[in-house]
Each structure stands twice: as structure tokens, then as C-alpha cells.
Amino acid sequence: MSTRPSILIARNVFPEVLAKLREHFDVDTNDEDNPLSPSQLAARLQGKVGVITTGSERVDAALIAACPQLKIVANIAVGYNNFDLPAITAAGVLASNTPDVLTETTADFGFALLLATARRLTESEHFLRAGQWNRWALDMFAGAEVNGSTLGILGMGRIGQAIARRGAHGFGMKVIYNNRSRLDAQTEADCKARYVDKAELLRTADHLVLVLPYSAESHHAIGAAELAQMKPTATLVNIARGGIVDDAALAVALREKRIAAAGLDVFEGEPKVHPDLLTVPNVVLTPHIASATIATRKAMAHLAADNVIAYLTQGKTVTPLNPEVAGQR
Ligand code: 8YV
């Protein structure tokens, strides 16, 4: 019998990441690559000291209690609303995420979605593919201006700042933002961003990009009341998390043209999508792919693996969410 520690990788990762982990551990894999429920995870984690998860696996208090040997949960994602972090921390289990490596890639996608939404890319492509393009017209698929317009950002962490830099420096946009805390003056100057309250952000933005973490506090941060404060010409882009936007209220606002358009990469209850969003034309929909370049997804998987290797072989932390628990278990 092997005396090497055992870990579980909850979802398929790249072969080189698996090989790197196998140099140190007995590695159990989920070759079907289906998300595992907390009870399935608990069963698979018996006798294991580490697990690599993605945003699709929930790590809750019951799971942690059922796995007394577990020392580290490493998420392949920067967001960690799938973790009950207080419960994980209380049990002395280290939790880690994958910040930084996805910042620029995710900001690129945020901008791609903003442009696609404002300039009606998918709507016009559907029209063309349906054989409906039989003449050119001056106002055909005329969308909203991006260059020189006002970019609003709700949530101004690393990704929000990277989007602000693109807007300000690349597209000559006026950038306004709202965040739990105001940035320091140097960072505001680098991003050419001006702090405003949420009401001014909603009222003033031509394009509003959501990049804030999901929490009880940010649940439905954009609902019917907030949508009603936005310009009827505005676009809304969500690359943060489902649940930050009230998708049912958004579908109504889009249908009634209370805002011009939306670009959504994340959804409440994904991979299910609110059926009303599938029937309105003025929305661009993508399946949670903002960080999905090969290089970035590899970097994320490597970083999660590095967290597990460093902690279990040397007691060191790389990108911990709760460094205070190091060595407690
Ligand atoms: C992940 C993300 O791909 O990092 C995040 O928070 O939303 C994405 O980059 C997704 O969560 C899968 O783990």
C-alpha cells in the first residue's frame, strides 16, 4: 500500500498539471468531469488530505465536517463563493484561489462582451445567418458608441482596474466606478477613474460592467430598481457572478427597452439560463468563459496545483484565502 498522501482533483485538468501532482501524491480523478455534489465529494474525499475544486463544486460546512483528514481545498477560480470560507477556516483547513493569473484575460473578455453588446454583434450575425440580409440601410444594427463614452465599473478590484485601463487608455472613455472602498489616488490616476456613489454610477454610465464578488450583500445588486435608474441607451455587462443581477428583472428591462442591451457571461443558477433571456434579441450570452484562454486556464490549474504541493509537502502557502490556518491541521 502506498504511503503517499492522497488527493482528489474534482474536475479534469490538463495532463501536465496531473503529472506534476502525481510526482507527490496518489491522485484520484473524476474522469466523467461532471460537477460533484457535496455528498459525492465527501464520499470521494475519505482518506484524502487535499482537493482541487472549480467554481462548480460547493465546499460547505457538512463536507468539511465529513472529511476530518482534509488539509487544503484549492479552487481553480479567483471567485470563491462556492466555499463556505468561515466553516473551512474554523476547521483549520487551508483554502486557496487563483488570483492575478486571470486578470488581464478576463478584462479582455469583459471588453469583448462590452463591444459585442454595444455594437450588436450576435444579433446582427443571427440576422445574416438567417438569410435576412438583402439590402444595406443607414440605421441597420446601429448600436451605441463605445469610444469616448462613459464606462461605469461596479467592483474595482484587479479585474475592474484592468477594464478601466482598457477603456480609458484604449478607447478614450471617461471611467467612473463604485466599490466598497475607494482606491488610492495613484491607482485612480493610473486607471483614469473617478469614484462615484452607486446612484451616480447607474445614472451616468453609458456602459456598466459588473466585476464585484458575489456575496449576500451583492445579491441582486442590479435588480428592477437599479435597472430603472440606468439610461435607456445604456448597456450592462456581467462577467462577475450569477445572482448579482436579477435575471428575471433584466429580461423584462431588455424586452421593454428600458436599457438598450446586456452582455452576460454568468447567470443565476447556471448552467441553466433564465428562459426569458433566451428569447430577447438585445442580449449577448456566453457560457462563463471570461477566463477561458488556453494559457490562462493552464496558469489557473497550475496555480491551484502549486498551492496543494507547497502546502502539503512544505507547509507553505502560495495564494491562500485564510493564511491564518496554516499548519493547524
Ligand atoms: C472560472 C471564474 O473559470 O475565476 C473565477 O472566479 O469565474 C472563472 O475564471 C470558473 O469559476 C471555474 O472555476
Residues whose N, C-alpha, C, O or C-beta is under 5 A from the ligand:
A	BS01	8YV	T54 G55 I76 A77 V78 G79 A240 S291
